[in-house]
Amino acid sequence: MFAINQIHFVQLRIHAARAKNRGQKLLAGRGFLASQVILIALFAVICGLQVFPWYSALAFVPVLWRGFAWFTAEPRPLAVHTLGKSELGYACLFGVLLVLAMAFR
């Protein structure tokens, strides 16, 4: 689920690279925004059914935050290398948080 979210976000950033305002970003990213909401709902269900622990689901909070925050930020030109580095950082953070959550299980 993390990889799907990350790939979808990078595709969104590429497709919305020429967005001039938040409205254009929202229009370009409505599918991604819907997938963010679906992911949260999915976690609510699988954690509610005790298939996946709530504290492990917290590892997804930074990437969900990143996804929602992009829509509120001012449009900027796409810097591919910066995007790659930030997504690598999110992947590392996700891994650390997930491992820590599983260790406290």
C-alpha positions in Angstrom: 0.0 0.0 0.0 2.9 2.3 0.7 4.5 1.7 -2.7 1.2 2.2 -4.5 0.7 5.5 -2.7 4.2 6.7 -3.4 4.0 5.7 -7.1 0.6 7.4 -7.5 2.0 10.6 -5.8 5.0 10.8 -8.1 2.7 10.3 -11.2 0.5 13.0 -9.9 3.4 15.4 -9.4 4.6 14.7 -13.0 1.1 15.1 -14.5 0.4 18.3 -12.5 3.8 19.8 -13.1 2.3 22.7 -15.1 -0.6 23.4 -12.6 -0.8 27.2 -12.1 -3.1 27.3 -9.1 -4.6 25.1 -6.4 -7.7 24.6 -8.5 -5.7 23.0 -11.3 -3.8 20.9 -8.7 -7.1 19.7 -7.3 -8.5 18.9 -10.8 -5.3 17.0 -11.7 -5.2 15.2 -8.4 -8.8 14.3 -7.7 -8.0 10.6 -8.3 -5.0 10.7 -6.0 -7.1 12.5 -3.4 -9.8 9.9 -3.6 -7.2 7.1 -3.2 -5.9 8.8 -0.1 -9.4 8.8 1.4 -9.9 5.2 0.4 -6.6 4.2 2.0 -7.6 5.8 5.3 -11.0 4.0 5.1 -9.2 0.7 4.3 -7.0 1.1 7.4 -10.0 1.9 9.5 -11.6 -1.3 8.4 -8.6 -3.6 8.6 -7.5 -2.1 12.0 -11.0 -2.3 13.3 -11.1 -6.0 12.4 -7.8 -6.4 14.1 -6.1 -7.7 10.9 -3.5 -4.9 11.2 -2.5 -3.1 14.4 -3.4 0.5 14.8 0.0 1.5 15.8 1.5 0.0 12.7 -0.9 1.9 10.6 0.6 5.1 12.1 3.7 4.5 9.8 1.5 5.7 6.9 0.7 9.1 8.5 3.7 11.0 7.1 2.9 9.9 3.5 -0.7 10.6 3.9 0.1 14.0 5.3 2.5 14.7 2.4 -0.2 13.8 -0.1 -2.9 16.1 1.5 -0.4 18.9 2.1 0.6 19.1 -1.5 -2.9 20.3 -2.5 -2.7 23.2 0.0 0.8 24.3 -1.0 1.4 27.0 -3.6 2.1 25.5 -7.1 5.9 25.3 -7.8 7.9 24.0 -10.7 8.6 20.2 -10.5 12.2 19.5 -9.3 12.6 15.9 -10.2 15.8 15.3 -8.2 14.3 17.0 -5.1 11.1 14.9 -5.5 13.2 11.7 -5.7 15.2 12.6 -2.6 12.1 13.5 -0.6 10.3 10.3 -1.6 13.4 8.4 -0.6 13.2 10.1 2.8 9.6 9.2 3.2 10.4 5.6 2.3 13.1 5.5 4.9 10.9 7.1 7.5 8.0 4.7 6.7 10.4 1.7 7.1 11.7 2.9 10.4 8.2 3.7 11.8 6.9 0.3 10.6 9.8 -1.6 12.2 9.4 0.3 15.4 5.7 -0.4 15.5 6.2 -4.1 14.9 8.9 -4.2 17.5 6.5 -2.9 20.1 3.9 -5.5 19.2 
